[in-house]
Amino acid sequence: MKTNFLRKIIAVALCGFGMWVVAGLWHNLILPSLYKDTHATHDGLGFMLAAYFVLAGFMVYLYPLVFIRNKPIINGMKLGMFVGVLWIFPYTLVMAGAHETSAVYVFKNTLWHIVEQGIGGIIVASILRKGEI
């Protein structure tokens, strides 16, 4: 029991930190080099990290509910991809409407979050797949 709780805490920490790092690399390093109008921002990094820990907590909670013994990594990735869509698509859609942003941006951003949270799901599955959850 204590071991499972510890593994879940480790999964939340590594998943949240991993998604935060991937997001930081994309938004602050890669994206500004691809698009001239995009600038690296470092505002609110601590809040973003906290938000990624909360998101990771939801993913760790949900993983046992969708866990299938065969292909746990694939199932973790699918969970992450699904959470990525649930997390960002409604928000981006509303912000696009409010700020008259392109609908194409909504889908590009959602696609990125499918990748980002998919990686988080793989991290969760890698930690929780062995033994009982």
N, CA, C and O of each residue as an XYZ file, in Angstrom:
532
protein
N       0.817     -1.190      0.000
C       0.000      0.000      0.000
C       0.864      1.259      0.000
O       0.655      2.167     -0.805
N       1.839      1.302      0.915
C       2.728      2.455      1.014
C       3.569      2.588     -0.252
O       3.837      3.701     -0.704
N       3.985      1.462     -0.826
C       4.785      1.465     -2.052
C       3.977      2.020     -3.216
O       4.497      2.797     -4.016
N       2.702      1.628     -3.319
C       1.858      2.135     -4.395
C       1.651      3.639     -4.284
O       1.675      4.342     -5.293
N       1.451      4.134     -3.081
C       1.278      5.567     -2.868
C       2.552      6.314     -3.268
O       2.488      7.359     -3.915
N       3.699      5.777     -2.882
C       4.971      6.398     -3.227
C       5.166      6.409     -4.748
O       5.623      7.406     -5.307
N       4.821      5.303     -5.414
C       4.940      5.260     -6.878
C       4.020      6.276     -7.537
O       4.384      6.877     -8.548
N       2.844      6.472     -6.982
C       1.929      7.469     -7.538
C       2.477      8.882     -7.355
O       2.373      9.711     -8.259
N       3.051      9.154     -6.209
C       3.661     10.466     -5.964
C       4.827     10.695     -6.930
O       4.968     11.781     -7.492
N       5.644      9.688     -7.116
C       6.766      9.787     -8.068
C       6.238      9.988     -9.485
O       6.787     10.783    -10.248
N       5.176      9.270     -9.835
C       4.581      9.416    -11.169
C       4.054     10.840    -11.378
O       4.249     11.421    -12.446
N       3.394     11.398    -10.373
C       2.906     12.776    -10.484
C       4.078     13.733    -10.664
O       4.043     14.607    -11.530
N       5.108     13.569     -9.853
C       6.258     14.468     -9.923
C       6.974     14.382    -11.263
O       7.264     15.410    -11.875
N       7.258     13.179    -11.723
C       7.992     13.024    -12.979
C       7.154     13.392    -14.193
O       7.656     13.999    -15.139
N       5.893     13.030    -14.168
C       4.997     13.379    -15.269
C       4.830     14.893    -15.353
O       4.989     15.469    -16.429
N       4.514     15.542    -14.247
C       4.337     16.993    -14.241
C       5.590     17.721    -14.664
O       5.536     18.642    -15.479
N       6.726     17.311    -14.113
C       7.995     17.950    -14.466
C       8.340     17.686    -15.933
O       8.800     18.587    -16.635
N       8.120     16.465    -16.392
C       8.422     16.124    -17.779
C       7.596     16.937    -18.764
O       8.135     17.456    -19.741
N       6.292     17.056    -18.519
C       5.439     17.847    -19.415
C       5.827     19.323    -19.364
O       5.777     20.012    -20.383
N       6.211     19.809    -18.193
C       6.629     21.201    -18.026
C       7.903     21.483    -18.825
O       8.017     22.523    -19.473
N       8.851     20.559    -18.776
C      10.099     20.712    -19.529
C       9.822     20.683    -21.033
O      10.328     21.525    -21.774
N       9.023     19.718    -21.480
C       8.692     19.625    -22.907
C       7.979     20.896    -23.362
O       8.279     21.423    -24.433
N       7.041     21.392    -22.559
C       6.331     22.630    -22.896
C       7.295     23.804    -22.967
O       7.208     24.631    -23.875
N       8.214     23.878    -22.008
C       9.191     24.965    -21.998
C      10.108     24.923    -23.208
O      10.412     25.958    -23.801
N      10.544     23.735    -23.571
C      11.401     23.615    -24.755
C      10.653     24.064    -26.006
O      11.195     24.790    -26.840
N       9.403     23.623    -26.126
C       8.620     23.981    -27.305
C       8.321     25.483    -27.359
O       8.623     26.146    -28.351
N       7.725     26.015    -26.283
C       7.258     27.393    -26.303
C       8.378     28.419    -26.174
O       8.240     29.538    -26.670
N       9.476     28.068    -25.524
C      10.531     29.047    -25.274
C      11.777     28.875    -26.131
O      12.621     29.770    -26.181
N      11.904     27.744    -26.802
C      13.114     27.514    -27.589
C      12.782     27.221    -29.052
O      13.278     27.902    -29.950
N      11.962     26.228    -29.290
C      11.694     25.787    -30.659
C      10.744     26.744    -31.378
O      11.063     27.220    -32.468
N       9.592     27.032    -30.792
C       8.584     27.867    -31.430
C       9.116     29.257    -31.801
O       8.866     29.707    -32.920
N       9.840     29.960    -30.913
C      10.367     31.276    -31.303
C      11.372     31.214    -32.461
O      11.529     32.188    -33.198
N      12.043     30.089    -32.620
C      12.980     29.989    -33.745
C      12.250     29.684    -35.054
O      12.799     29.923    -36.129
N      11.028     29.161    -34.982
C      10.250     28.855    -36.186
C       9.386     30.027    -36.646
O       9.190     30.225    -37.845
N       8.873     30.799    -35.698
C       7.964     31.900    -36.022
C       8.523     33.205    -35.463
O       8.772     33.316    -34.263
N       8.716     34.178    -36.328
C       9.305     35.458    -35.919
C       8.424     36.234    -34.944
O       8.931     36.970    -34.098
N       7.103     36.071    -35.061
C       6.181     36.808    -34.200
C       6.043     36.208    -32.804
O       5.392     36.796    -31.941
N       6.643     35.052    -32.576
C       6.551     34.384    -31.283
C       7.813     34.684    -30.479
O       8.930     34.580    -30.986
N       7.617     35.053    -29.239
C       8.749     35.376    -28.375
C       8.734     34.465    -27.151
O       7.677     34.119    -26.625
N       9.925     34.090    -26.716
C      10.042     33.263    -25.516
C       9.578     34.078    -24.319
O       9.977     35.230    -24.144
N       8.735     33.469    -23.503
C       8.281     34.137    -22.289
C       8.621     33.254    -21.094
O       8.551     32.027    -21.163
N       8.978     33.887    -20.038
C       9.347     33.145    -18.837
C       8.465     33.549    -17.661
O       8.788     33.263    -16.508
N       7.367     34.207    -17.953
C       6.451     34.639    -16.896
C       5.664     33.459    -16.361
O       5.184     32.630    -17.134
N       5.531     33.376    -15.077
C       4.673     32.389    -14.450
C       5.153     30.953    -14.544
O       4.332     30.035    -14.525
N       6.452     30.729    -14.646
C       6.960     29.360    -14.761
C       6.611     28.513    -13.547
O       6.314     27.326    -13.683
N       6.644     29.106    -12.373
C       6.285     28.366    -11.161
C       4.811     27.972    -11.153
O       4.458     26.861    -10.758
N       3.951     28.896    -11.595
C       2.520     28.583    -11.685
C       2.265     27.502    -12.727
O       1.425     26.622    -12.537
N       3.004     27.582    -13.834
C       2.854     26.562    -14.872
C       3.263     25.197    -14.345
O       2.600     24.197    -14.619
N       4.349     25.155    -13.591
C       4.798     23.886    -13.020
C       3.735     23.326    -12.076
O       3.444     22.131    -12.095
N       3.167     24.193    -11.259
C       2.104     23.746    -10.352
C       0.908     23.206    -11.147
O       0.322     22.188    -10.778
N       0.552     23.888    -12.233
C      -0.566     23.426    -13.070
C      -0.252     22.065    -13.691
O      -1.133     21.211    -13.790
N       0.987     21.861    -14.106
C       1.367     20.563    -14.678
C       1.342     19.464    -13.617
O       1.022     18.318    -13.933
N       1.669     19.787    -12.378
C       1.549     18.790    -11.307
C       0.081     18.417    -11.079
O      -0.233     17.247    -10.858
N      -0.812     19.398    -11.130
C      -2.236     19.111    -10.982
C      -2.706     18.231    -12.138
O      -3.407     17.242    -11.925
N      -2.320     18.590    -13.357
C      -2.691     17.790    -14.527
C      -2.137     16.369    -14.406
O      -2.834     15.401    -14.712
N      -0.903     16.247    -13.965
C      -0.297     14.926    -13.766
C      -1.050     14.140    -12.699
O      -1.218     12.927    -12.828
N      -1.504     14.818    -11.649
C      -2.292     14.145    -10.620
C      -3.576     13.553    -11.185
O      -3.954     12.432    -10.843
N      -4.242     14.310    -12.051
C      -5.440     13.778    -12.706
C      -5.095     12.568    -13.564
O      -5.836     11.585    -13.578
N      -3.982     12.635    -14.274
C      -3.584     11.536    -15.150
C      -3.249     10.284    -14.344
O      -3.612      9.175    -14.735
N      -2.560     10.461    -13.224
C      -2.228      9.319    -12.356
C      -3.505      8.729    -11.763
O      -3.627      7.511    -11.629
N      -4.440      9.581    -11.414
C      -5.724      9.094    -10.890
C      -6.500      8.316    -11.964
O      -7.072      7.264    -11.680
N      -6.514      8.831    -13.179
C      -7.289      8.212    -14.255
C      -6.638      6.967    -14.845
O      -7.337      6.087    -15.348
N      -5.321      6.880    -14.793
C      -4.623      5.769    -15.442
C      -5.138      4.392    -15.004
O      -5.384      3.551    -15.869
N      -5.312      4.122    -13.711
C      -5.825      2.793    -13.329
C      -7.225      2.508    -13.858
O      -7.602      1.347    -14.016
N      -7.994      3.551    -14.131
C      -9.345      3.363    -14.643
C      -9.357      2.908    -16.105
O     -10.305      2.262    -16.551
N      -8.301      3.249    -16.843
C      -8.228      2.865    -18.260
C      -7.133      1.837    -18.516
O      -6.911      1.419    -19.652
N      -6.460      1.439    -17.458
C      -5.325      0.526    -17.573
C      -5.764     -0.842    -18.096
O      -6.683     -1.462    -17.560
N      -5.102     -1.288    -19.130
C      -5.300     -2.619    -19.682
C      -3.933     -3.299    -19.637
O      -2.941     -2.721    -20.079
N      -3.876     -4.495    -19.117
C      -2.590     -5.164    -18.879
C      -1.702     -5.252    -20.120
O      -0.485     -5.092    -20.023
N      -2.301     -5.507    -21.285
C      -1.442     -5.535    -22.461
C      -1.337     -4.122    -23.044
O      -2.323     -3.386    -23.089
N      -0.164     -3.764    -23.475
C       0.128     -2.452    -24.056
C      -0.071     -1.289    -23.078
O      -0.763     -0.329    -23.416
N       0.510     -1.346    -21.891
C       0.289     -0.255    -20.931
C       0.864      1.082    -21.411
O       0.283      2.131    -21.132
N       1.987      1.065    -22.123
C       2.583      2.315    -22.593
C       1.664      2.978    -23.629
O       1.453      4.191    -23.599
N       1.129      2.171    -24.535
C       0.198      2.695    -25.538
C      -1.044      3.268    -24.856
O      -1.528      4.335    -25.233
N      -1.556      2.556    -23.853
C      -2.726      3.049    -23.121
C      -2.413      4.329    -22.358
O      -3.255      5.223    -22.275
N      -1.220      4.424    -21.805
C      -0.806      5.654    -21.128
C      -0.726      6.816    -22.105
O      -1.144      7.932    -21.796
N      -0.186      6.543    -23.288
C      -0.085      7.579    -24.306
C      -1.488      8.030    -24.741
O      -1.740      9.226    -24.889
N      -2.388      7.074    -24.944
C      -3.767      7.417    -25.326
C      -4.442      8.257    -24.245
O      -5.132      9.231    -24.548
N      -4.240      7.878    -22.988
C      -4.807      8.655    -21.893
C      -4.272     10.081    -21.941
O      -5.041     11.038    -21.849
N      -2.964     10.223    -22.082
C      -2.358     11.556    -22.150
C      -2.884     12.373    -23.314
O      -3.151     13.566    -23.172
N      -3.034     11.734    -24.464
C      -3.547     12.433    -25.643
C      -4.975     12.916    -25.405
O      -5.324     14.040    -25.763
N      -5.787     12.073    -24.806
C      -7.175     12.426    -24.503
C      -7.225     13.587    -23.504
O      -7.997     14.528    -23.682
N      -6.408     13.517    -22.467
C      -6.354     14.583    -21.468
C      -5.870     15.881    -22.114
O      -6.357     16.960    -21.777
N      -4.917     15.781    -23.037
C      -4.428     16.966    -23.744
C      -5.537     17.683    -24.493
O      -5.615     18.912    -24.469
N      -6.394     16.924    -25.156
C      -7.525     17.522    -25.877
C      -8.512     18.134    -24.892
O      -8.967     19.262    -25.083
N      -8.842     17.388    -23.835
C      -9.789     17.906    -22.839
C      -9.268     19.164    -22.158
O     -10.033     20.072    -21.832
N      -7.964     19.204    -21.948
C      -7.377     20.307    -21.207
C      -7.315     21.578    -22.048
O      -7.685     22.646    -21.560
N      -6.862     21.496    -23.286
C      -6.534     22.704    -24.026
C      -7.553     23.111    -25.079
O      -7.708     24.305    -25.336
N      -8.250     22.171    -25.696
C      -9.131     22.522    -26.807
C     -10.232     23.513    -26.411
O     -10.390     24.532    -27.083
N     -11.001     23.251    -25.343
C     -12.061     24.224    -24.995
C     -11.496     25.604    -24.664
O     -12.051     26.621    -25.081
N     -10.411     25.636    -23.928
C      -9.789     26.914    -23.544
C      -9.317     27.679    -24.783
O      -9.600     28.868    -24.929
N      -8.601     26.995    -25.669
C      -8.077     27.650    -26.864
C      -9.215     28.114    -27.770
O      -9.127     29.179    -28.381
N     -10.266     27.333    -27.858
C     -11.411     27.696    -28.681
C     -12.071     28.972    -28.160
O     -12.397     29.868    -28.939
N     -12.264     29.054    -26.858
C     -12.858     30.246    -26.262
C     -11.934     31.451    -26.445
O     -12.399     32.533    -26.802
N     -10.645     31.279    -26.208
C      -9.703     32.383    -26.359
C      -9.599     32.837    -27.814
O      -9.444     34.028    -28.083
N      -9.685     31.895    -28.749
C      -9.652     32.256    -30.167
C     -10.867     33.111    -30.526
O     -10.754     34.075    -31.283
N     -12.021     32.756    -29.983
C     -13.219     33.550    -30.226
C     -13.142     34.920    -29.578
O     -13.552     35.917    -30.173
N     -12.627     34.973    -28.383
C     -12.548     36.238    -27.652
C     -11.503     37.181    -28.239
O     -11.681     38.399    -28.214
N     -10.423     36.627    -28.763
C      -9.325     37.451    -29.271
C      -9.199     37.400    -30.786
O      -8.208     37.861    -31.352
N     -10.217     36.832    -31.442
C     -10.258     36.732    -32.900
C      -8.995     36.086    -33.476
O      -8.423     36.563    -34.456
N      -8.583     35.001    -32.846
C      -7.435     34.227    -33.314
C      -7.917     33.229    -34.356
O      -9.088     32.848    -34.367
N      -7.028     32.816    -35.212
C      -7.355     31.860    -36.268
C      -7.790     30.514    -35.691
O      -7.232     30.037    -34.703
N      -8.792     29.914    -36.326
C      -9.227     28.573    -35.928
C      -8.119     27.554    -36.192
O      -8.040     26.529    -35.514
N      -7.278     27.831    -37.163
C      -6.145     26.940    -37.460
C      -5.237     26.848    -36.236
O      -4.724     25.776    -35.916
N      -5.041     27.980    -35.554
C      -4.219     27.984    -34.346
C      -4.798     27.050    -33.287
O      -4.053     26.350    -32.602
N      -6.117     27.038    -33.152
C      -6.766     26.178    -32.165
C      -6.369     24.723    -32.409
O      -6.022     24.003    -31.473
N      -6.422     24.302    -33.651
C      -6.100     22.909    -33.961
C      -4.602     22.629    -33.866
O      -4.210     21.540    -33.448
N      -3.759     23.586    -34.244
C      -2.308     23.414    -34.093
C      -1.938     23.278    -32.619
O      -1.149     22.410    -32.244
N      -2.512     24.141    -31.793
C      -2.208     24.103    -30.369
C      -2.715     22.816    -29.735
O      -2.038     22.229    -28.890
N      -3.898     22.378    -30.137
C      -4.439     21.117    -29.620
C      -3.554     19.955    -30.043
O      -3.284     19.057    -29.245
N      -3.102     19.965    -31.287
C      -2.194     18.914    -31.765
C      -0.925     18.876    -30.924
O      -0.448     17.802    -30.555
N      -0.378     20.054    -30.621
C       0.824     20.079    -29.782
C       0.532     19.461    -28.417
O       1.339     18.679    -27.913
N      -0.598     19.795    -27.815
C      -0.909     19.271    -26.484
C      -1.209     17.778    -26.506
O      -1.027     17.097    -25.496
N      -1.658     17.270    -27.623
C      -1.791     15.822    -27.768
C      -0.423     15.169    -27.627
O      -0.286     14.130    -26.981
N       0.586     15.783    -28.237
C       1.960     15.266    -28.127
C       2.475     15.437    -26.703
O       2.999     14.498    -26.102
N       2.322     16.638    -26.175
C       2.857     16.961    -24.845
C       2.259     16.075    -23.751
O       2.996     15.485    -22.961
N       0.946     15.979    -23.702
C       0.330     15.154    -22.675
C       0.451     13.672    -23.009
O       0.402     12.836    -22.107
N       0.605     13.335    -24.268
C       0.900     11.944    -24.637
C       2.208     11.488    -24.025
O       2.318     10.355    -23.556
N       3.199     12.365    -24.027
C       4.481     12.072    -23.378
C       4.268     11.898    -21.878
O       4.836     10.991    -21.268
N       3.459     12.757    -21.291
C       3.142     12.623    -19.866
C       2.473     11.292    -19.559
O       2.783     10.659    -18.549
N       1.560     10.865    -20.421
C       0.894      9.575    -20.235
C       1.863      8.407    -20.315
O       1.727      7.425    -19.585
N       2.838      8.518    -21.202
C       3.870      7.477    -21.301
C       4.678      7.416    -20.011
O       5.010      6.331    -19.533
N       4.996      8.582    -19.448
C       5.739      8.624    -18.183
C       4.925      7.951    -17.074
O       5.457      7.148    -16.307
N       3.642      8.281    -16.994
C       2.771      7.686    -15.966
C       2.731      6.172    -16.124
O       2.908      5.437    -15.153
N       2.497      5.708    -17.348
C       2.397      4.264    -17.596
C       3.709      3.554    -17.293
O       3.708      2.433    -16.785
N       4.819      4.195    -17.601
C       6.124      3.583    -17.344
C       6.359      3.352    -15.855
O       7.003      2.377    -15.467
N       5.847      4.233    -15.043
C       6.051      4.122    -13.595
C       5.020      3.199    -12.947
O       5.355      2.416    -12.058
N       3.779      3.289    -13.388
C       2.701      2.545    -12.718
C       2.403      1.178    -13.314
O       1.616      0.428    -12.736
N       2.990      0.831    -14.427
C       2.588     -0.413    -15.123
C       3.008     -1.678    -14.429
O       2.359     -2.706    -14.619
N       4.053     -1.665    -13.637
C       4.542     -2.891    -12.997
C       3.863     -3.071    -11.651
O       3.742     -2.123    -10.875
N       3.434     -4.257    -11.386
C       2.797     -4.554    -10.110
C       1.389     -4.002    -10.047
O       0.838     -3.561    -11.055
N       0.827     -4.029     -8.896
C      -0.527     -3.516     -8.716
C      -0.480     -2.005     -8.607
O       0.501     -1.421     -8.147
N      -1.547     -1.402     -9.036
C      -1.588      0.055     -9.027
C      -2.368      0.555     -7.846
O      -2.513      1.764     -7.669
